[in-house]
Amino acid sequence: MKDRLFAFKSVGLVGVSLTFCLFLLMILVPSVRSGEIAKAQYMQYNQDKVIKTIDEQLVGINLEAVRKKEKLIIEKDIESIQKAIYDNKLTYTELTAFYLDRIRHLDKTDKGLNAIAAINPYAIKEAKKYDETKDFKHNNSLFGMPITVKDNILTKNITTTVGMEGLKNFIPQKDADVIKRLKRSNVIILGKANLSELANYVSPNMPNGYSSSIGQTINPYKPLELSPLGSSAGSAVSVTSNMGVASIATETTGSIISPSYINSVVGMKPPHHLVSGEGIFPLSPSLDTVGVIAKSVIDAKLVYNSIINNSSHKIKQLDRTALKGARIGFIKSDQSNAKKLKIVLQKLGARVEVVNFDYEGMDNIKLINSEFPQAVSEFSKKNSLPFKSLEELVTYNKKDLGKRAKFGQEHLETAIKTKNNPKFVKQQVKLAQKKLITLQKKYKLDALVSFNDEGVFLPAVAGYSEVTIPMGIDKESIPYGATFTSFKNDDAKIIDFAYALEQETKLRKAPTLAGIGK
């Protein structure tokens, strides 16, 4: 749902203007936290299985030699890593082992990041196979690249928990469509990334990045002080901490954009229709969208091209001059750094028009509740889950709330009382699209841009694409970003805009990771 945490005390309503807060309080009350992320604790569950799966694969690997390859891997883009392999300075096995070793010591340890929920038991085996069959002739940039996957996406032979204690041992019999596409590109599914349980639709009191199956994912920039946001918390944290080249994530309303900006990475949410949702545990099928989190726009583009279901939308060359002459609608913000963003865009030749969103008539909660119960029932039966309905899940959780729903399950209890209303859902989607089209025509806009995640709501409901890029870290050590929003079928345009801004600014700052792990 509104898959994020607004940390009131420690970070002072991160990235949210007063106007936007009032809007959220009116229609998204269940998603706004009354607690502070500063009250969060290191909570790590079911770590032994992940550690065992890593340790078993690293037997016989010369880890000292692997660790010396760090300069070829850390903060390098996919093209640079592939070049190191082509030049025989690195192997796919060493690359995969490096990430597994890094997860073991940064993530699966006391006071670790806890971003990884499960590990592919065949990751090293697959990497060795790719070392034997290296193919640099067919320009497959993702060949042998280890990628993490959000834990609400079905993965054959790897547990898929959706963050639920009740699914901690559930191993799907088949891959989601997006995983099949990645495997056709010879990607190594490194493991699963933790998420805010059930895409953050369990309780308004549950911190972002928390799941009953794995525990609390930690933001590496300010551990326990700064929320990792969500619900794709583990995906964003794993990427920013260099525990995989990229991650596949999902978004209902902000779940890719929010954790991406707060972890100083690139988040790319395609148009709703462009990536198959088959095999994704649903929250709101009309909104749920599969996307990418990476360290750079060019890396995100490579993964994006491999997962979309329409080859005509593939992005070829990126244009770093794309903003020159572009008409950009700048969503009004009260944040001081937002003003700096506007100035940078103008320096790059963009014609910037300050605009306001019209939220009248929008009701995200009712929309989601209208779809959630039926979608869960259909998915559960189709994929042989241990519960067949949302009602069964609520009943199961009640038998041990401390373990299964530590922060309550108010969202679930509300949802099961709501009737399916497809007519209302369609009306909401059309209304959101109409509002954005009206804005586009009024100002003759090529795209919209917003500070952090302030503009995610309407595009999410409309099904339009978004891309966020890092814009640096403020004086309080909090990352912030710029988010471009497309209009219908203009996803290629905003990827160019994001690339142009990224190349001009290059403001991603990796976390120091001081004091994290061992």
Phi, psi and omega in degrees: 000223174290088201276057184205170182240125174265110185274105189288321190268303189291321186240003173063062179053066183308120170065024183233121179287162180301316180300315181293322178300316180298320177298314180298319180296331180286315188241352183236031186310316182299340184268347183269127186281139172268342180269170180250143178297338178298339179276355181294157180232163171288113179233112183234120181243152171051044182280330188302320182295319179294315180300316180299318181295325176289308185301321180297326182280339183269359176298128179087355178272133177281089186293330178298317179291321180297316182295335178288349179273006186309317184293342178272352188238309186298127178062016177267146177278171185300318180300319180292320178295316179297324179294320178298323178289318178300323181277007179062028175266348185206152175239164177295327178294316178296319179299312181294318178296323179300313180294319179297317179296321179293318176299318181301321188258342177258331190251313184260066180205167178303133182058033176278177184286332177057044180267340186257128184264331181199158180238140175294117182292349182248016185300311181293321178301317179294319180298319179297322178297319181290330175294328180281337186238034181310134182223100181260005184277331189261012173055041177268094187296335183268000181306120176074008182276126179281123184232139175269160185225133179303143190278025168245013181248125184297130178226118179298133178076001176230135182303145174231108188254341188056020180084002185268138175300324182292348179245016187298339179246014183279119177245113182298154178271351181211163177272150168296158181304320182295327178290321177300319179295317179297319181293329175293338175268009178063032175284147171265119174282102186291319181175188182254142180261137179297158180216162168296123190313134180052042180056035176069030179240055177245306182207147176291347182265355183278127179294149173296144180083005179259138172220150180289342182273326186238329181109210188262121171281141187252136173285121185289346182283321177213080185307129179070350178261326184244128179297145172281355188055189186178188014273352181277049185297310182297325178297312182293317181292321180295322181288312183295335181265010177059053175243052185133155184282334181195178178216144173268128183230178176226156179221135169255305173213088176095359188291340173262313185296313185297305180293335179292310182294321185284350176244016173056047175229173178271130175241129183234115177251111180290173172301150187304323187276353194271343178234132182297136176263006180296125180090011176256127178298125191274149166244303175219096185306333179286343181245326186307127184221136177272136180213198189228142169237130182211177181272345181214160179296321183294323176293317179299321179298318181298317180289318177307314181298333183275343185252344183286153185260012179225105186297338180292343179268000181298139181269128180260263179277142175262144186248108182282357176254011189300332184284343181295118180083356181286145177261113186245127174274116183264113183291123186308133181220148177267358184283138182296321180291339177295324179296322178296321179299317180300317181296317179299316179300319179293323178296332179274006174095005179282147174263110189258129178239121178287128183228164176239145174276146175253111183260004184301131178088355181271139180214088184297318183297313179297321179300309182295314179299332179292333184253330192304304185301312181295320180297320179295316179301313181295317180294316183298316180292319182294328186249015173057046175287157181291347173239148186253358180201165176295325178299317179297321179296315179300316179297317179299314181298322183299336182288343177201070184300323182300331182260327189256337178208066187306327184255012182096176180216044184301320180298318181294318181294327176288318184297320184290348178266358185260134179278147176296132184222074183300329179296316179296318180300312179299321179298318180295316180297314179296322180294317179298317178297318180298318181297319180288320178296320178299317179295317180300313182291321182299318184252003181054055188268148171269331181192173174245155172222144179223160178277131181054240182242024186294343183246023188281338193294301183299315178299326179297314180289323180288338182085019181272161184275158179216149174221129175245143177231154179293141177236021176109192181229134184279182185293344177263013179067032179252122177295151173217165186213175176242132183241119177268140177238132180271168164262182188303128176062023179248028185298323180298324182296315183285335175293320174297316180299315180297319179296316180299316180292318179299314183293329179284325187258318181045061187254011173295133177234116180292148177292148180288332181063021179296130177080003180260130177068203181211000000 
